[in-house]
Amino acid sequence: MKPARFDYLRAGSLAEAHEVLAAEGNDARIVAGGQTLMPMLSMRLARPKVLVDIMHLPELRKITDDAQAIRVGAAVRQAELLASPQLAETQPLLAAALPWVGHAQTRSRGTVCGSAAHADPSAEIPLSLIALGGTIELASRRKKRSIKAEDFFTGMMSTARAPEELIEAVIFPKAQRGYGYAFKEFGRRHGDFAIVACAAIASDTGTRLAIGGVADRPMARDFGPLDGSALDDALDEFAFDLDARDDLHATARYRRELVRRLGRATMEEARRCRV
């Protein structure tokens, strides 16, 4: 199929992009990498009146960091973030998760913020944001605001972004001394949508485990210093609370078993990686 008719605007400034979003609302869509949006347009799952291209705005092409966090602008490609010097040291969870995002070809075009905006429950970038307690920066013509990832992802490909808002950046907290980080994923093939993906962060007081691919959005739970059968029971409870469903890729029972086994393995690796 071919996309329905739409107008195209290559934004010359953030102000221009904000003006179009304010005027068109839900009839406007932002395009940067286009790795998800363009297929949706071709299948007419999305039918905007206007596409606003923000890829050429220099203020959105930056990766900046300070002592606490890494800020990734809306036009930063996934491959650019993965190639960042010292990423494995500053945020090992992100360094472990990014190679699982699609394939090298899609990472060379797709953007980090675009994945967050799409909010696929199987996607690795939203999962990483939830696990790390990341933040999304939103801006409109009238105001700017920051929202925690836990509150931003609201359901299946659904977010708290208002129609007139643009995601300007996402923020990932940096690794902390005394913490361990691990990521594991199971899919039919590397680069396919995750059947189950796990991200774990371990400290001396317990472990945080985030799961993608099961519920309608990534979900996280904090576990105390559990081990043995106590950890098995806690993972079993978490697996059932995710409310897995049967689909073309796996049964609910299969996903629950993956949460138990892959989740435990990820938590154990995170504990071993503590520094």
N, C-alpha and C positions, 0 to 999 in steps of 0.2 A: 504494500500500500504506500501511498504518498501522503505527506502531512496535509492537513487542511491549510487554507491560506492564512498567513500571518504577516505582520509587519516586523521588520528587523531594525533595531537601533543599536549601533555601536556607541556605547556611552563614552562621552568625552570627559566626564567628571563624575564623581560620586553624587554631586548635587543633581546632575541631569538624570542619573539612574533613580534617585529618590523621587524626583518630580514625576517620572513616568509611573512608578509604583503607586504614588499617591493618587494619580489621576485614574489609573486603570484597575488597581486592586487585583482581584483574582483573575482578571483577564490578561495580566502581564506575567511573564515568567523570566527569571534570571537564567542566563546561560553562561557557563564558563568553560569547563571541560567538555560538557555535552555527552558524556559516555552513557548516561542513563536517560537524559531528557530526549536526545535525538531518536533513539528507538521508540520511546513513548509517543513522540510526535508522528513517526512513520506509521505506527499502529493506531494512531488517533485515540490513544488513551489520554493524551493531553491535547487540548485545542485552544491555546492562548491566542489572543488577538495581536499581541506584540511580544517579541523576544528582546530582552535587554542584555546585550553582551558586555560583561564587565571585565573580560580577560585582559584588556589592554590598559587598565588603570594601575599605574605604578605603585600607588599607595596600598593596593591589595595584593601585591606580588612579594610581600616581605615575610620572612621568618625571623622573628626577634625573640630573644630570651633574656631573662634576668636570673637572679639567684633562685627564684621560686618556680618559674613556669616558662613554657615555650608557647609563643603566640604565633598562630599560622593564619595568614591573610586569605581572603576568599578566592584569590586567583593563584594560589600556590598549588602546583600539581603534586599528586601523591608521590611520584618518583623523585621530585625535588626534596620533599621532606625525608624520604627514605635515604637519600644520598647526603643528607646533612652531616657534616663532620661531628663526631663525638655523640651521635644520637644514641648509640648503644650504651654509652656511659650516662648521658643526661636523662634518658628515659628508655630503659631496656624493654619495657612492655610494648611501647610503640614500635621500637625497632624489631621486635619479634612478630608483631601483628601485621605490619605493613606489607611484608612479602606475600601474605595470604590474600591481599586485596586484589581480586581479579587476576589479570596477567600483566606481564611487563608492558605490553602494548597499551592496555587500558590505563595502567598507572602513569604512563608517559603523557596522557591527555587528561585523565580525570583529576578532579581537585579534591582536597581534603574536606573543605567546607561543603562541596557538592554532595559528598557522601553523607555528611551530617544532615544536610537539607532534605535528602531523599528519605532518610530514616528507615531503611530496610532493616527489619529485625534480625537478619542474618549477617549484616555488614560488620566488618571488623572495626571501623573507625568509631561509629556510635558505641559499640561495645567497650572500646578503650576509653572513651570519654566517660561512660558510666562507671567503669571500674576505678578510674583514677580520680573521680570527682571533678571532672573538667567543667569548663564554662563556655557558653556560646555568647558572642557579642552581636547584638542586633542594633540596627540603626534605621531610622526613617527620616523624612523631611523635618519632623518636629522634635525628635528625641533619640537618645541612645539608651540602651539598657543591656545589662548582663544577666544571664539566667543559667542556673546550674543545669548540667546535662540531665540529672535525675528528673527535673521538672520540664525540660525542653521536649524530650521524647514522650509523646502522649499515647501512642498506639501504632498500629500497622501503617507505616509510611505517613504518620501524622505527627505534627510538632506544634509547639506553642507560638510559632512565628505568625505574626499578624500579616494580612495581605499586603500592607504597605511597607513592610519591613524587609531589610536585606541583611543576610548574615555577613558581617564584615570580617569576622575572625572566629576561630575556636582556640581555646587555651587548654593546654595539657600541663598539669603540675609535674615538676621535675622529680626524679628519683630522690628519695631521702636515705640518709645513712641509717643503717640498721634494718632496712626493709629489703625484701626479696620480691622479684617480679617474674611472672611466667605466663606464657600464652600457648594454648594448644587448640587445634581445630580438626574436625573430621568432616570430610565431604567425599563425594564420589570421585572427584579428581581435584588435584591442587588447582585453585583458582575458581572452582565452581562455588555456588552458594553453599555456605556452611550448613550441614545438618545439625551440628552442635559445635559451638565455639566457646572456649573458656578462657577467662583472664583472671589471674590470681595475684594478690598482693599480701605478703606475709610480714608480720612484725612480731615482736616478743610478746604481744598481748593477744594475738590471734591472726586469722587470715580472712581477707575479703575475697569472695568469689563472685564473678559476674558471668552470666550465661547468655549467649546469643543463639538465635535459630530455633528457639522453642516457643517462648511466649510471643505476644504481638509487639514486644519491644525488648531490648536487653534489660535484664534484671540482675540485681546484685544483692548479696546477703553477707553479713559479717558473722563469722564463726569465732567462737572463743578458742582457747588452746586445746582443741579436741583431738583425739586420736583413737585408733582402734574401732571398736564397735560403736562408740559414742559418735564418732565422725561419720560412720556408715549410716547411722540413724538420722543424723542431721542432714546429710546429703539426700537421703531417701525422702525426707519431708520436703526439702527444697525442690526436688525433682517433681513431686506431685503438686506442689503449690504453683509451679510454672504452667500447669494446665495444658500439657502437650496435646496435640491433635494428630490424627492420622492424615497423611497427604500422599502425593505421588512419590515422594522421596523416601519417606520412612514412616513407620507406625509410631504412635504415641509411646507404646511400651519400649520400642527401640531407642527413642530419644531419651526417655527417662533413664534407661540403663547407661546410655552414654554420659548423661549428666553425672551419674554415680561414679562411673569408672574414670572417664576423662577428667571430670571435676576433681576427683581425689588425686589423680596423677599431676594435675596442674598445681594444686595446692601444695603437694609434696615437693615439687620442683621449686616453687617459689620459696618454700622454707629453706631448701638447700642453698638457694642463691642469696640468702641474706648476707649483707656485708656491714 
